[in-house]
Amino acid sequence: MIDKLLLDILCCPACKGDVELVKDKIVCKKCKKKYPLRGKIPVMLIDEAE
């Protein structure tokens, strides 16, 4: 769904923690915020997080 190299360089904009892909969301391993994907593009905006 999303390129592994892109996922490796992304970090959570809120806490700077590492992220992982869980189903159709990018999830921060540290603060557990969930960021949506629109198409194959991660929307890494704090206001868009769950």
URVENQUI-V774492 format. One line per field, one symbol per residue. ss: DSSP state (2 for helix, 1 for strand, 0 for the rest). phi: phi as a letter, one per 40 degrees, with the letter a starting at -180 (. if undefined). psi: psi as a letter, one per 20 degrees, with the letter a starting at -180 (. if undefined). Layout:
ss=???
phi=???
psi=???
This chain:
ss=00022222201000000111110011110000011111001100022200
phi=.bccccccccacccbgccbacbfbbcbcccbgcbbcbbgbbcbcbdcccb
psi=gqphhghhiqrpigijrqrqpodkqppphgijqpprpocjopnlphhiq.
